[in-house]
Amino acid sequence: MRPEDTAYRHALDWLFSRTRGGAPRSVQRMTDLRAHLGLPAPARVVHVVGTNGKGTVSAMIQAGLSAAGTRTGLFISPHVEDFRERISIDGRPVSRSSVTAFTADMQRDRNLPPAAFFELTLALALRWFAEENVGCAVIEAGVGARNDATRAVGNTVLSVLTAVATDHADVLGSTVSDITRDKTAALSPGRPLVTMVEGEALAVARAAVQAAGSGLVHPATHPDRFTVPERLAAGGTRLYNQKLAAAALRTLGTGEAAVEAGISRPPLPGRGERFTVRGRTVILDGAHDPAAARALTGSLPPGYTLVFGVQEKKQRAALLHELARHAARTVTVPVAGNPAPADAAATAAEGLQQALADTPRGGVVLIAGSLYLAGELRPLLSELAET
């Protein structure tokens, strides 16, 4: 291994070792870190919150703004294979040397405020964006928004609320209303909110917009902003995300050519990716809550083979029910760092090989349940994929 590769690996090891140590999530922690490091906010920030689709919508907005000529940064999480997926400018990931230099500076700083992995990664993004003269940054929230580190960035010109579902209930609340209330707590006064939520989530969003003195951009109020050209329209959840990204870009004043460039952006790793392996279509998706699983399987023809793995803290039974409801067969696999069910294959790779063998040519294999599982199997799929 080259010295620079070793240094990069050590930098990542250090970043991943940084935890909150049981301290609660707090905007103040990130505020203190920004102040200590002298990190400026990008001139304009698009803040994307929600349960499902945040990364995809964020990436589409970045692609559209970049196509319009704005130097645009992107901060998303989690990554699937490569840490650098989290931070990019105009589609170019942060360099390994930038990651290594940042962590070296942090390790030398004896007065560094308490900062965990997510906060440090956001600080890395803000430093790199400043160095590269980014004009706008699309920032995806981590968990919720009320106490999320991304709320400390500032200069928000637009908030986007993606689909809301029950996830992280121990932190955000057990109902859709509770979760929406947490996520809309980050609205910036006088700045618009773009969303497509309905029902109780919409009622909460309307109240939050009114309290913040903001404007609501919703299909019921601005239907033309959510249109997607038929030739570009995808299916299922991707179409939902396309509509949301299109509305966000139009609200930002982006021209139609740039809107089309944004919503045509290829899927992020592990988000509805498709591979052809031995004459089978393999769909790799990180759906990890029942609502996302329901939307995913609703767009698939019945009879697929499911490769299922999940983190222990997730809603396993409900998630499996939704993912397997139209499956002809299910192969359960372990997810790294989580106890393996008794009926699981020995490894995720072995489970994938079993699923391929059990699926007839022309059939579909769906891998879902965890982005960690997607990250584990994606390199193998890339190796096996037919071009």
LUMMINU-471865 format. One record per residue (C-alpha): residue in three letters; x, y, z; residue number from 0. Coordinates in steps of 0.5 Angstrom, whole numbers, plus 500, padded with zeros to 3 digits. Example, Ala and Ser with C-alpha at 12.3 -4.5 7.8 and 13.67 -1.06 7.14 Angstrom:
<palos>
PALO   rest    c1    c2    c3    nr
PALO    ala   525   491   516     0
PALO    ser   527   498   514     1
</palos>
This chain:
<palos>
PALO   rest    c1    c2    c3    nr
PALO    met   500   500   500     0
PALO    arg   503   507   498     1
PALO    pro   504   512   504     2
PALO    glu   499   516   502     3
PALO    asp   494   511   502     4
PALO    thr   496   509   509     5
PALO    ala   495   516   511     6
PALO    tyr   488   516   508     7
PALO    arg   486   510   512     8
PALO    his   489   512   518     9
PALO    ala   485   519   517    10
PALO    leu   479   515   516    11
PALO    asp   480   510   522    12
PALO    trp   481   516   527    13
PALO    leu   474   520   524    14
PALO    phe   470   513   525    15
PALO    ser   473   513   532    16
PALO    arg   470   519   534    17
PALO    thr   463   518   538    18
PALO    arg   459   523   542    19
PALO    gly   460   518   548    20
PALO    gly   453   518   550    21
PALO    ala   452   526   549    22
PALO    pro   446   528   546    23
PALO    arg   446   531   539    24
PALO    ser   446   538   539    25
PALO    val   446   544   535    26
PALO    gln   451   548   540    27
PALO    arg   456   543   539    28
PALO    met   457   544   531    29
PALO    thr   456   552   533    30
PALO    asp   462   551   537    31
PALO    leu   466   547   532    32
PALO    arg   465   552   527    33
PALO    ala   467   558   531    34
PALO    his   473   554   534    35
PALO    leu   475   553   526    36
PALO    gly   473   559   523    37
PALO    leu   469   556   518    38
PALO    pro   464   560   514    39
PALO    ala   458   558   511    40
PALO    pro   457   557   504    41
PALO    ala   454   564   501    42
PALO    arg   447   560   500    43
PALO    val   445   553   503    44
PALO    val   439   549   501    45
PALO    his   438   544   507    46
PALO    val   434   538   506    47
PALO    val   431   534   511    48
PALO    gly   426   528   511    49
PALO    thr   426   521   512    50
PALO    asn   427   518   505    51
PALO    gly   430   520   499    52
PALO    lys   434   526   502    53
PALO    gly   440   524   499    54
PALO    thr   437   522   492    55
PALO    val   434   529   492    56
PALO    ser   440   533   495    57
PALO    ala   444   530   489    58
PALO    met   439   532   484    59
PALO    ile   439   539   486    60
PALO    gln   446   539   486    61
PALO    ala   447   537   479    62
PALO    gly   441   542   477    63
PALO    leu   445   548   480    64
PALO    ser   452   545   477    65
PALO    ala   448   545   470    66
PALO    ala   446   552   471    67
PALO    gly   453   554   472    68
PALO    thr   453   555   480    69
PALO    arg   459   552   483    70
PALO    thr   455   547   488    71
PALO    gly   457   543   494    72
PALO    leu   454   537   496    73
PALO    phe   454   534   503    74
PALO    ile   450   527   504    75
PALO    ser   450   521   509    76
PALO    pro   451   515   509    77
PALO    his   456   513   504    78
PALO    val   455   506   501    79
PALO    glu   462   504   499    80
PALO    asp   467   510   499    81
PALO    phe   467   515   505    82
PALO    arg   468   521   500    83
PALO    glu   461   520   497    84
PALO    arg   459   524   503    85
PALO    ile   462   530   500    86
PALO    ser   463   533   493    87
PALO    ile   463   539   489    88
PALO    asp   460   539   482    89
PALO    gly   460   531   482    90
PALO    arg   467   531   484    91
PALO    pro   469   528   491    92
PALO    val   473   531   496    93
PALO    ser   480   529   495    94
PALO    arg   484   524   499    95
PALO    ser   489   529   501    96
PALO    ser   484   534   503    97
PALO    val   481   528   508    98
PALO    thr   488   527   511    99
PALO    ala   490   534   512   100
PALO    phe   484   536   515   101
PALO    thr   484   530   520   102
PALO    ala   492   531   521   103
PALO    asp   490   538   523   104
PALO    met   484   536   528   105
PALO    gln   489   531   531   106
PALO    arg   494   537   533   107
PALO    asp   489   541   535   108
PALO    arg   489   541   543   109
PALO    asn   483   545   544   110
PALO    leu   479   542   539   111
PALO    pro   472   542   542   112
PALO    pro   468   535   543   113
PALO    ala   466   533   536   114
PALO    ala   464   526   533   115
PALO    phe   464   523   527   116
PALO    phe   458   527   523   117
PALO    glu   460   534   526   118
PALO    leu   467   533   524   119
PALO    thr   465   530   517   120
PALO    leu   461   536   516   121
PALO    ala   467   541   518   122
PALO    leu   471   538   513   123
PALO    ala   466   539   508   124
PALO    leu   465   546   510   125
PALO    arg   472   547   510   126
PALO    trp   473   544   503   127
PALO    phe   467   548   500   128
PALO    ala   470   555   503   129
PALO    glu   477   553   500   130
PALO    glu   474   551   493   131
PALO    asn   469   558   493   132
PALO    val   463   554   493   133
PALO    gly   457   559   491   134
PALO    cys   452   554   494   135
PALO    ala   452   548   498   136
PALO    val   446   542   498   137
PALO    ile   446   540   505   138
PALO    glu   443   533   507   139
PALO    ala   441   533   515   140
PALO    gly   443   527   519   141
PALO    val   438   525   524   142
PALO    gly   432   529   524   143
PALO    ala   433   537   524   144
PALO    arg   431   540   531   145
PALO    asn   438   538   534   146
PALO    asp   442   536   528   147
PALO    ala   449   539   527   148
PALO    thr   447   541   520   149
PALO    arg   442   546   523   150
PALO    ala   448   550   525   151
PALO    val   451   551   518   152
PALO    gly   446   557   516   153
PALO    asn   445   562   510   154
PALO    thr   439   557   508   155
PALO    val   435   560   502   156
PALO    leu   431   554   501   157
PALO    ser   429   548   506   158
PALO    val   426   541   502   159
PALO    leu   422   536   506   160
PALO    thr   422   529   503   161
PALO    ala   418   523   505   162
PALO    val   417   523   512   163
PALO    ala   416   516   516   164
PALO    thr   417   513   522   165
PALO    asp   424   512   523   166
PALO    his   429   513   529   167
PALO    ala   423   514   533   168
PALO    asp   427   513   540   169
PALO    val   430   520   538   170
PALO    leu   425   524   534   171
PALO    gly   418   521   536   172
PALO    ser   413   515   535   173
PALO    thr   408   519   530   174
PALO    val   409   522   523   175
PALO    ser   407   528   526   176
PALO    asp   412   528   532   177
PALO    ile   417   527   527   178
PALO    thr   415   532   522   179
PALO    arg   415   537   527   180
PALO    asp   422   535   529   181
PALO    lys   424   536   522   182
PALO    thr   421   542   520   183
PALO    ala   424   546   526   184
PALO    ala   430   547   522   185
PALO    leu   426   552   517   186
PALO    ser   429   559   516   187
PALO    pro   425   565   517   188
PALO    gly   422   568   511   189
PALO    arg   425   562   507   190
PALO    pro   421   557   503   191
PALO    leu   419   550   504   192
PALO    val   419   545   498   193
PALO    thr   415   539   500   194
PALO    met   410   534   497   195
PALO    val   408   531   504   196
PALO    glu   400   530   505   197
PALO    gly   396   528   511   198
PALO    glu   398   529   518   199
PALO    ala   405   531   516   200
PALO    leu   402   537   511   201
PALO    ala   398   539   517   202
PALO    val   405   540   521   203
PALO    ala   409   543   515   204
PALO    arg   403   548   514   205
PALO    ala   404   550   522   206
PALO    ala   411   550   522   207
PALO    val   411   555   515   208
PALO    gln   406   560   518   209
PALO    ala   410   560   525   210
PALO    ala   417   561   521   211
PALO    gly   414   567   516   212
PALO    ser   416   562   510   213
PALO    gly   412   560   504   214
PALO    leu   410   553   502   215
PALO    val   411   550   496   216
PALO    his   407   544   495   217
PALO    pro   403   541   489   218
PALO    ala   397   544   492   219
PALO    thr   399   551   492   220
PALO    his   404   551   486   221
PALO    pro   403   545   481   222
PALO    asp   407   547   475   223
PALO    arg   413   547   479   224
PALO    phe   413   539   481   225
PALO    thr   412   537   473   226
PALO    val   417   532   470   227
PALO    pro   417   531   463   228
PALO    glu   414   524   461   229
PALO    arg   421   522   457   230
PALO    leu   425   523   464   231
PALO    ala   420   520   469   232
PALO    ala   422   514   472   233
PALO    gly   418   510   477   234
PALO    gly   416   509   484   235
PALO    thr   420   513   489   236
PALO    arg   425   516   484   237
PALO    leu   419   519   480   238
PALO    tyr   417   522   487   239
PALO    asn   424   525   488   240
PALO    gln   425   527   481   241
PALO    lys   418   532   482   242
PALO    leu   421   534   489   243
PALO    ala   428   536   486   244
PALO    ala   425   539   480   245
PALO    ala   420   544   485   246
PALO    ala   426   546   489   247
PALO    leu   430   548   483   248
PALO    arg   425   552   480   249
PALO    thr   424   555   486   250
PALO    leu   431   557   486   251
PALO    gly   430   560   479   252
PALO    thr   434   555   475   253
PALO    gly   432   554   468   254
PALO    glu   429   548   465   255
PALO    ala   435   545   462   256
PALO    ala   438   545   468   257
PALO    val   432   542   472   258
PALO    glu   432   536   467   259
PALO    ala   440   535   468   260
PALO    gly   438   535   475   261
PALO    ile   433   530   475   262
PALO    ser   436   526   470   263
PALO    arg   442   525   475   264
PALO    pro   444   517   475   265
PALO    pro   442   514   482   266
PALO    leu   447   514   488   267
PALO    pro   450   508   490   268
PALO    gly   445   503   493   269
PALO    arg   439   507   492   270
PALO    gly   435   504   486   271
PALO    glu   442   501   482   272
PALO    arg   441   496   477   273
PALO    phe   446   491   475   274
PALO    thr   445   485   470   275
PALO    val   449   479   473   276
PALO    arg   448   472   469   277
PALO    gly   442   474   466   278
PALO    arg   438   477   472   279
PALO    thr   437   484   474   280
PALO    val   439   485   481   281
PALO    ile   436   492   484   282
PALO    leu   441   494   490   283
PALO    asp   437   499   495   284
PALO    gly   438   501   502   285
PALO    ala   431   501   504   286
PALO    his   431   501   511   287
PALO    asp   424   503   514   288
PALO    pro   417   500   512   289
PALO    ala   415   506   508   290
PALO    ala   421   506   504   291
PALO    ala   420   498   503   292
PALO    arg   413   499   501   293
PALO    ala   414   504   496   294
PALO    leu   420   500   493   295
PALO    thr   416   493   492   296
PALO    gly   410   497   490   297
PALO    ser   414   499   483   298
PALO    leu   416   491   482   299
PALO    pro   413   486   479   300
PALO    pro   411   480   483   301
PALO    gly   416   474   483   302
PALO    tyr   423   477   485   303
PALO    thr   428   474   490   304
PALO    leu   429   478   496   305
PALO    val   436   478   499   306
PALO    phe   435   481   506   307
PALO    gly   439   484   511   308
PALO    val   438   489   517   309
PALO    gln   441   493   523   310
PALO    glu   439   490   529   311
PALO    lys   436   497   531   312
PALO    lys   431   497   525   313
PALO    gln   424   495   525   314
PALO    arg   426   488   523   315
PALO    ala   419   484   522   316
PALO    ala   415   490   519   317
PALO    leu   421   491   514   318
PALO    leu   421   484   512   319
PALO    his   414   484   511   320
PALO    glu   414   490   506   321
PALO    leu   420   487   502   322
PALO    ala   418   480   502   323
PALO    arg   410   481   500   324
PALO    his   411   480   493   325
PALO    ala   417   476   493   326
PALO    ala   417   468   491   327
PALO    arg   423   467   495   328
PALO    thr   427   470   501   329
PALO    val   435   469   503   330
PALO    thr   436   472   509   331
PALO    val   444   475   510   332
PALO    pro   448   478   516   333
PALO    val   449   485   516   334
PALO    ala   456   487   519   335
PALO    gly   456   488   526   336
PALO    asn   449   486   528   337
PALO    pro   447   479   530   338
PALO    ala   446   474   524   339
PALO    pro   439   470   525   340
PALO    ala   439   463   525   341
PALO    asp   436   462   518   342
PALO    ala   441   467   515   343
PALO    ala   447   465   510   344
PALO    ala   454   465   512   345
PALO    thr   455   471   509   346
PALO    ala   452   476   505   347
PALO    ala   456   474   499   348
PALO    glu   454   467   500   349
PALO    gly   447   469   500   350
PALO    leu   447   473   494   351
PALO    gln   450   467   490   352
PALO    gln   444   463   493   353
PALO    ala   439   468   490   354
PALO    leu   442   468   483   355
PALO    ala   442   461   483   356
PALO    asp   435   460   485   357
PALO    thr   433   466   480   358
PALO    pro   431   464   473   359
PALO    arg   434   468   468   360
PALO    gly   430   474   466   361
PALO    gly   428   474   473   362
PALO    val   429   480   479   363
PALO    val   434   479   485   364
PALO    leu   432   485   490   365
PALO    ile   437   487   495   366
PALO    ala   435   491   501   367
PALO    gly   434   492   508   368
PALO    ser   440   496   510   369
PALO    leu   445   501   506   370
PALO    tyr   450   497   510   371
PALO    leu   448   491   506   372
PALO    ala   448   495   500   373
PALO    gly   455   497   501   374
PALO    glu   458   490   503   375
PALO    leu   455   487   496   376
PALO    arg   456   493   491   377
PALO    pro   463   491   490   378
PALO    leu   461   484   488   379
PALO    leu   456   486   484   380
PALO    ser   460   491   480   381
PALO    glu   465   485   479   382
PALO    leu   460   481   477   383
PALO    ala   456   485   473   384
PALO    glu   455   484   465   385
PALO    thr   457   490   461   386
</palos>
